[in-house]
Amino acid sequence: MRWLLATGAFFILHACDLNSPSNENCSRIAYTFYSNIEGNNGDIYSVCADGSDVTRLTVDPAYDGMPAWSPDGTEIAFVSDRSDAVQVYRMGADGGNVSQVTTDLQNDDPVWLPGGEQIAVRTTDGQGLWWWRVIDLNTNQIVDLTEASYDFFYQKQAWSPISQEIAYMSMTEQLERNDGSSQIHVKAMDGNYERALTDNIWANVNPVWSPDGRQLAFLSEMHGEYNIFALYVIDVEGGNLHQISEPIYTESAVFSWSPDGKQIAIGDVYLGRILLIEVSSGKSSELLPAEKGVSMMDPAWQP
């Protein structure tokens, strides 16, 4: 009976109609909510970092997910198949003013570039090719960012919030050593230099800049297990590497820094919950309680 009551209360929080946040002054985290019990295909919610004021931002029978905040925190880019093909949309922080950003091919995994006037998206032709493009939100001009590849796991690049640098997962060392590794690299946007932050035989993936641009968080197998990842933090010059989570994640786990750089929100694929991890201590807590038949993924912390 206790579980049923808890589940009922939890679904009341997530089953509400579209509504605006009642607390607009808190530090909010957007996320994708799935319910196997309700047959929910995915909707976007936001919640205060203390777990209060759960707010539904999208109401559509189609899939809505992969939220990404604009640099100024006033808009959210997201992915939806409401137009049949998977495309990128944008909306206000309260879920209003929805507009479609991409209209051709299929696009997902939106990333706002610093300045807020461009969005990078991962594109596929539906025949196995994947590449990254940048859309100018003022002119709608689209520019290819990378060459097309048959690699589904074509990781996104991460733009520094304070400098002209990009962090990304590099396969250079793997090709040279013929092992299964991938390394975290930082390169200048103009191509003048590039440096490796990791150098080991393991997979190191998905770098994300801290808000002050001084650190990168990333996922790695370097604790010694293949296909199981832990969260690590490293200085942008390559020093002060430390593990801040247990090795319980997949390589596609999504995570996001808090605006003050003290915490990281990360989606736990296996349990369908979102954890908040303290960067300094590694101490973790649940953003919202995990429940049977429910998944909360893709956390994105409002800047």
C-alpha positions in Angstrom: 0.0 0.0 0.0 2.9 2.4 0.8 4.3 1.9 -2.7 0.9 2.4 -4.4 0.4 5.6 -2.4 3.9 6.9 -3.3 3.4 6.0 -7.0 0.0 7.7 -7.1 1.5 10.9 -5.6 4.3 10.8 -8.0 2.0 10.5 -11.0 -0.1 13.4 -9.8 3.0 15.5 -10.1 3.7 14.3 -13.7 0.2 13.9 -15.0 -0.8 17.5 -14.8 -1.8 19.5 -17.8 0.5 22.0 -19.4 1.3 24.7 -16.9 3.8 27.5 -16.2 6.4 27.2 -13.4 5.0 28.7 -10.1 8.6 29.4 -8.9 10.5 31.2 -11.6 13.4 32.2 -9.3 14.7 28.7 -8.5 17.5 26.9 -10.4 15.5 24.7 -12.8 16.4 21.4 -14.4 14.6 20.3 -17.6 14.3 16.6 -18.4 12.4 14.0 -20.5 9.7 12.0 -18.7 8.5 8.6 -19.8 5.8 6.5 -18.3 5.3 2.9 -19.4 2.2 2.7 -17.2 0.5 5.6 -18.9 1.9 4.8 -22.3 3.7 8.1 -22.4 6.1 8.5 -25.4 8.1 11.2 -23.8 7.3 14.8 -22.6 9.5 17.6 -21.3 9.2 18.8 -17.7 11.2 21.1 -15.5 11.7 21.1 -11.8 13.5 23.2 -9.2 16.8 21.7 -8.2 15.4 20.9 -4.7 12.7 18.7 -6.3 9.9 21.2 -6.0 7.5 22.7 -8.5 7.4 19.9 -11.1 6.1 21.6 -14.3 5.0 20.0 -17.6 6.2 21.9 -20.6 5.0 19.8 -23.5 1.7 18.0 -24.1 1.7 16.0 -27.3 1.1 12.3 -28.1 4.3 12.4 -30.1 7.8 12.0 -28.6 9.2 15.2 -27.0 12.7 15.0 -25.5 16.4 16.0 -25.4 15.9 19.4 -23.8 18.7 21.9 -24.2 18.7 25.4 -22.6 19.7 28.5 -24.5 22.7 30.3 -23.0 20.5 33.0 -21.4 18.1 30.4 -19.9 15.0 31.9 -21.6 14.5 29.1 -24.2 14.7 25.4 -24.6 15.5 23.5 -27.8 14.1 20.0 -28.0 13.5 17.0 -30.3 10.1 15.8 -31.4 8.5 13.5 -34.0 5.2 15.4 -34.0 5.8 16.2 -37.7 6.4 12.5 -38.4 10.1 12.9 -39.0 12.4 13.6 -36.0 13.1 17.4 -35.9 14.4 20.1 -33.6 12.1 22.7 -32.1 12.4 25.5 -29.6 10.1 26.9 -27.0 10.1 29.4 -24.1 11.2 28.3 -20.6 7.5 28.1 -19.7 6.7 25.8 -22.7 5.1 28.6 -24.8 6.0 30.0 -28.2 6.9 26.6 -29.8 8.5 26.9 -33.2 10.2 24.4 -35.5 13.9 24.8 -36.2 14.8 22.0 -38.6 12.5 20.8 -41.5 14.7 18.6 -43.7 16.1 15.1 -43.2 16.1 14.0 -39.5 17.7 15.9 -36.7 18.3 15.4 -33.0 20.6 16.2 -30.0 20.4 20.0 -30.2 23.3 22.1 -28.7 23.1 25.9 -28.4 26.3 27.7 -29.3 27.6 30.5 -27.1 25.7 33.7 -28.0 22.4 31.9 -28.4 22.0 32.7 -32.1 23.0 29.2 -33.5 22.0 25.6 -32.7 24.1 22.6 -33.7 22.2 19.4 -34.5 23.0 15.8 -35.3 21.6 15.0 -38.7 20.9 11.7 -40.5 19.7 10.9 -44.0 17.9 7.9 -42.7 20.1 5.6 -44.7 22.9 5.2 -42.1 24.9 8.5 -42.6 25.2 10.9 -39.6 26.8 14.3 -39.4 26.6 17.6 -37.5 25.2 20.9 -38.8 24.8 24.4 -37.5 21.6 26.4 -38.0 21.6 30.2 -37.7 18.3 31.1 -35.9 18.2 34.6 -37.5 18.8 33.7 -41.1 17.9 29.9 -41.1 21.2 29.3 -42.9 22.5 25.7 -42.4 26.2 24.9 -42.5 27.7 21.4 -42.3 30.0 21.2 -39.3 31.4 17.7 -39.9 31.7 15.2 -42.7 29.1 12.5 -43.0 29.9 9.2 -41.3 28.3 5.8 -40.8 29.1 6.0 -37.1 25.7 6.2 -35.2 27.6 7.1 -32.1 28.9 10.4 -33.7 29.4 12.4 -30.6 28.6 16.1 -30.3 31.2 18.8 -29.9 31.2 21.0 -26.8 31.9 24.7 -27.2 33.7 26.5 -24.4 31.5 29.2 -22.7 34.5 31.6 -22.3 37.0 30.8 -25.0 37.3 29.9 -28.7 37.8 26.2 -27.9 35.9 23.0 -28.6 36.1 19.8 -26.6 35.3 16.5 -28.3 35.9 12.7 -28.3 38.8 11.9 -30.6 39.6 8.5 -32.2 43.1 9.6 -33.3 44.9 7.5 -30.6 42.8 4.5 -31.3 43.8 4.5 -35.0 47.5 4.9 -34.0 47.5 2.2 -31.4 44.8 -0.1 -32.8 43.0 -0.4 -29.5 39.4 0.4 -28.4 40.2 3.7 -26.8 38.8 7.2 -27.4 40.3 10.3 -25.8 39.1 13.7 -24.8 40.6 16.5 -26.9 40.4 20.3 -26.8 41.1 22.2 -30.0 41.0 25.8 -31.1 38.0 26.8 -33.2 40.4 28.2 -35.8 42.3 24.9 -35.9 45.6 26.4 -34.7 46.2 23.9 -31.9 44.8 20.8 -30.3 45.7 18.9 -27.1 44.7 15.6 -25.6 43.5 15.7 -22.0 43.4 11.9 -21.6 45.7 9.2 -22.8 44.7 5.6 -21.8 43.5 2.4 -23.3 39.8 3.0 -22.3 36.9 4.8 -23.9 36.6 8.4 -22.7 33.5 10.2 -24.1 31.0 13.0 -24.1 32.9 16.0 -22.6 30.8 18.9 -21.1 32.3 22.2 -20.1 31.8 23.7 -16.6 30.1 27.1 -16.6 33.3 28.9 -15.9 35.1 27.1 -18.7 37.9 25.8 -16.4 36.9 22.2 -16.2 35.4 19.4 -18.3 33.2 16.5 -17.1 33.2 13.3 -19.2 32.4 9.6 -19.0 35.1 7.0 -19.0 35.8 3.3 -18.5 39.2 4.1 -17.0 38.2 2.5 -13.7 38.8 -0.8 -15.5 35.5 -2.1 -16.9 34.5 -2.2 -20.5 31.1 -0.7 -21.5 30.4 0.6 -18.0 31.2 4.3 -17.4 31.8 6.6 -14.5 31.8 10.4 -14.4 35.1 12.2 -14.2 36.2 15.8 -14.0 39.5 17.3 -15.3 41.0 20.7 -15.7 41.0 22.1 -19.2 44.9 21.9 -19.2 44.7 18.2 -18.3 45.4 18.3 -14.6 43.5 17.4 -11.4 41.7 14.4 -12.9 39.3 12.8 -10.5 36.3 10.3 -10.5 33.1 11.7 -9.0 30.6 8.9 -9.5 30.3 5.1 -9.3 30.7 3.2 -12.6 27.0 2.7 -13.3 26.4 4.6 -16.6 26.2 3.9 -20.3 28.3 5.8 -22.8 25.2 7.7 -23.8 24.3 9.0 -20.4 23.3 12.7 -20.4 24.6 15.1 -17.8 24.6 18.9 -17.1 26.5 21.2 -14.8 24.7 23.5 -12.2 25.2 27.2 -12.9 27.6 27.5 -10.0 29.6 24.5 -11.1 29.2 22.7 -7.7 26.9 19.9 -8.9 26.2 17.8 -12.0 22.8 16.3 -12.8 23.0 13.0 -14.6 20.4 10.5 -15.9 20.6 7.0 -14.6 19.6 4.8 -17.6 19.2 1.6 -15.6 16.9 3.0 -12.9 15.3 5.8 -14.8 16.2 8.5 -12.3 18.2 11.7 -12.2 21.0 12.1 -9.7 22.6 15.2 -8.5 26.3 14.7 -7.8 28.5 17.1 -5.8 31.7 17.8 -7.8 33.9 18.3 -4.8 32.9 15.2 -2.8 31.1 12.8 -5.2 28.1 12.7 -2.9 24.9 12.0 -4.8 21.2 12.5 -4.2 18.0 11.8 -6.2 16.4 14.8 -7.9 13.0 13.0 -7.8 12.3 9.5 -6.5 12.6 6.6 -8.9 9.4 4.7 -9.5 8.5 1.4 -11.3 7.5 2.1 -14.9 8.8 5.6 -15.0 12.0 7.0 -16.5 13.4 10.5 -16.2 16.3 11.2 -18.5 18.2 13.9 -20.4 18.7 16.4 -17.5 19.5 20.0 -18.6 20.3 22.6 -16.0 19.1 26.1 -16.7 22.1 28.5 -16.9 
